[in-house]
Amino acid sequence: MGRFLQVVGLAIGLAGLVLQFCISIPASMEAGRSLLGSIVFYFSFFTILTNIGAVLVCTSLLSPSFYAWLPAFAGPRMRAGVAVSITLVFIVYATVLARLWQPQGLFLLCDVLLHYVTPVLFVLWWLIAGADGKTRWSDISWWVLYPIAYLAYALARAPFAGEVPYPFLDVAKNGAASVAIAALAITALFLVICIVAVFIDRGIGHRGAKRAR
């Protein structure tokens, strides 16, 4: 089952990313961005970056001999970290962002694939085959660097680009206090997911150790 979820998740995630790229770049250029600006804007979304991470983790572990094709994405810390991040993608989109716009056609398909389908498939895969009890509480300090670095990038880019990937990060429109509150709330949610993930991983590891006896 784990192998099935891995392959299906990889295929759907890759398809969603490619399709999103193919339809977003022309639309972005029609909106006035240059080709380079459109590509940068595409890769400025937490959803896109996290789905890329999920695809790389699944790709790294495709070898039937368990050889890691991409060792940096094959370890337990990275597997669990991507599971945490893509869970955040699912929750924030479902509870906050989904009601802010109504995509149609292929854009709707991509939204469903990248915000709902691939997160569910990846987390299920991690629960069944990716979690092995090797994560540590100290891993949380590494995982949280990702959303913090992303936030710093998005806010630093905004004055120069005149845009933000997500409306709750718009300081010019919402004010610094509102953006700070949103950032703190999402960071807190991320940390809660991290704690749950470590508990789950350690629980899976303990059950595996008992079965091994």
C-alpha positions in Angstrom: 0.0 0.0 0.0 2.8 2.4 0.8 4.5 1.8 -2.5 1.2 2.4 -4.3 0.6 5.7 -2.4 4.2 6.8 -3.2 3.9 6.2 -6.9 0.4 7.6 -7.3 1.3 10.6 -5.1 4.5 11.2 -7.2 2.5 11.0 -10.5 -0.3 13.3 -9.3 2.0 15.8 -7.6 4.3 16.0 -10.7 1.3 16.4 -13.0 -0.2 19.1 -10.8 3.0 21.1 -10.7 3.6 20.8 -14.5 0.0 21.7 -15.3 0.1 24.6 -12.9 3.3 25.9 -14.5 1.9 25.5 -18.0 -1.3 27.5 -17.3 0.1 30.0 -14.8 3.0 31.4 -16.8 0.8 32.5 -19.8 -1.8 33.9 -17.5 0.9 35.7 -15.4 2.4 37.3 -18.5 -1.1 38.4 -19.7 -1.4 40.1 -16.3 1.7 42.2 -17.1 4.6 40.3 -15.7 7.7 39.4 -17.8 8.6 35.7 -18.5 11.2 35.8 -15.8 8.9 37.6 -13.4 6.2 35.0 -14.0 8.5 32.1 -13.3 9.7 33.7 -10.1 6.1 34.4 -9.1 5.2 30.7 -9.7 8.0 29.5 -7.4 7.1 32.1 -4.8 4.2 30.0 -3.5 4.6 27.9 -0.4 2.3 25.4 -1.9 4.4 25.0 -5.0 7.7 24.7 -3.1 6.2 22.2 -0.6 4.7 20.0 -3.4 8.1 20.0 -5.1 9.6 18.8 -1.8 7.0 16.0 -1.7 7.8 15.0 -5.3 11.5 14.9 -4.5 11.0 12.8 -1.4 8.9 10.2 -3.4 11.4 10.3 -6.3 14.4 9.7 -3.9 12.8 6.5 -2.6 11.7 5.0 -5.9 14.6 2.5 -6.2 13.4 -1.1 -5.5 16.7 -1.7 -3.8 16.0 1.1 -1.3 18.9 3.1 -2.7 18.3 6.8 -2.2 18.5 8.6 -5.5 18.4 11.9 -3.8 19.9 11.3 -0.4 19.1 14.8 1.0 15.4 14.0 0.5 15.4 10.4 1.7 16.1 10.7 5.4 13.5 10.5 8.2 13.9 14.2 9.1 13.2 15.3 5.6 10.3 12.9 5.1 8.6 14.0 8.3 9.4 17.7 7.7 7.7 17.6 4.3 4.7 15.7 5.8 4.4 18.5 8.4 4.7 21.3 5.7 2.3 19.7 3.3 -0.2 19.3 6.1 0.1 23.0 6.7 -0.6 23.6 3.1 -3.8 21.6 3.3 -5.1 23.2 6.5 -4.4 26.8 5.6 -5.9 26.5 2.2 -9.0 24.6 3.3 -9.7 27.0 6.2 -8.5 30.4 4.9 -7.5 30.6 1.3 -10.2 28.5 -0.5 -12.9 31.1 0.2 -10.8 34.0 -1.1 -11.0 33.0 -4.8 -13.0 30.8 -7.1 -10.7 29.2 -9.7 -12.3 27.7 -12.7 -11.3 25.0 -15.2 -7.7 23.8 -15.1 -6.9 26.2 -12.4 -9.5 24.6 -10.2 -8.1 21.2 -11.0 -4.6 22.3 -10.0 -5.9 23.8 -6.8 -7.6 20.5 -5.9 -4.5 18.4 -6.8 -1.9 20.5 -5.1 -3.9 21.6 -2.0 -5.9 18.5 -1.3 -5.0 15.4 -3.2 -1.2 15.4 -2.9 -1.2 16.4 0.8 -3.5 13.6 1.7 -1.6 11.0 -0.4 1.8 12.1 1.0 0.7 12.1 4.6 -1.0 8.7 4.2 2.2 7.4 2.6 4.3 8.8 5.4 2.0 7.2 8.0 2.2 3.8 6.3 5.8 3.7 5.0 7.7 6.9 5.7 7.5 7.2 9.4 9.9 4.9 11.2 10.4 6.3 14.7 13.7 8.0 14.0 12.6 11.7 14.3 13.7 13.7 17.3 12.3 16.7 19.1 15.3 18.6 17.9 14.2 18.0 14.3 11.4 20.6 14.9 14.1 23.4 15.1 15.1 22.3 11.6 11.6 22.0 10.2 10.5 25.5 11.4 13.4 27.1 9.5 11.5 26.4 6.2 8.4 28.5 6.9 10.4 31.2 8.6 12.8 31.5 5.6 9.8 31.5 3.3 8.1 34.3 5.2 11.3 36.3 5.2 11.6 35.8 1.4 7.9 36.7 0.7 8.1 39.9 2.8 11.5 41.0 1.5 10.3 40.5 -2.1 7.0 42.4 -1.7 8.3 46.0 -1.8 10.3 45.2 -5.0 7.7 43.1 -6.8 4.7 45.1 -5.6 2.9 41.8 -4.8 2.7 39.0 -2.3 1.8 35.3 -3.0 -0.8 35.3 -0.2 -3.2 38.1 0.8 -2.6 37.8 4.5 1.1 38.7 3.9 0.2 42.0 2.3 1.7 44.6 4.7 0.7 47.6 2.4 -3.0 46.5 2.5 -3.4 44.9 5.9 -0.8 46.7 8.0 2.3 45.2 9.7 0.3 44.2 12.9 -2.2 42.2 10.9 0.5 40.4 9.0 2.5 39.7 12.1 -0.5 38.2 13.8 -1.2 36.0 10.8 2.4 34.9 10.6 2.5 34.1 14.3 -0.8 32.1 14.1 0.5 30.1 11.1 3.8 29.5 12.8 2.0 28.3 15.9 -0.1 26.0 13.8 3.0 24.7 12.2 4.6 24.0 15.5 1.5 22.1 16.7 1.7 19.9 13.6 5.4 19.3 14.2 4.7 18.1 17.8 1.9 15.8 16.6 4.2 14.4 13.8 6.9 13.6 16.3 4.5 11.9 18.6 3.0 9.9 15.7 6.4 8.9 14.4 7.7 7.8 17.8 4.5 5.8 18.3 4.9 4.1 15.0 8.5 3.3 15.9 7.5 1.8 19.2 4.9 -0.4 17.6 7.4 -1.6 15.0 9.9 -2.4 17.8 7.3 -4.5 19.6 6.4 -6.4 16.5 10.1 -7.1 15.9 10.4 -8.7 19.3 
